[in-house]
Amino acid sequence: MFDNEEVSSMLIHISRLAVFNKEFAEAFKENLDLLATAKKLKYFTNLSLAHNALLLRNLGDNLGVPCETKEQVEKLFQTKAALGDVRLKDYMATSKIAKA
């Protein structure tokens, strides 16, 4: 899911938004769940893989876009390394070292 170009671009875009700005909050006053999700996804690199997957599913639910992340979240926790608890930035750093 994180190696999908569209998902990666969206996460980077959200991380650059001023989600704590009053205008941003005003724009999402009708959907506070979506506002909360955007605020959490701003710091996606510091969240666990599973937390990110759940937030992406929540984002999809709020936007009416189906995201099939339930199986992916379960797989994260069933791996030998319990990757569901690993922060995204730690996982990416380990992936780069393993590929080198």
HURA-V982900 format. One line per field, one symbol per residue. ss: DSSP state (@ for helix, = for strand, . for the rest). phi: phi as a letter, one per 20 degrees, with the letter a starting at -180 (. if undefined). psi: psi as a letter, one per 40 degrees, with the letter a starting at -180 (. if undefined). A space follows every 10 residues. Layout:
ss=???
phi=???
psi=???
This chain:
ss=....@@@@@@ @@@@@@.... .@@@@@@... .@@@@@@@@@ @..@@@.=@@ @@@@@@@@@@ @@@......@ @@@@@@@@.. ..@@@.=@@@ @@@@@@@@@.
phi=.eefgfffff fffffefefe fffffffdfe cfffffffff fgdgfeefgf fgffffffff ffemdfcedg fffffgeefg elfgeefgff ffffffffff
psi=deehdddddd dddddeigee iddddddede gddddddddd edfddeiidd dddddddddd ddefhhhged ddddddeeid egedehiddd dddddddde.
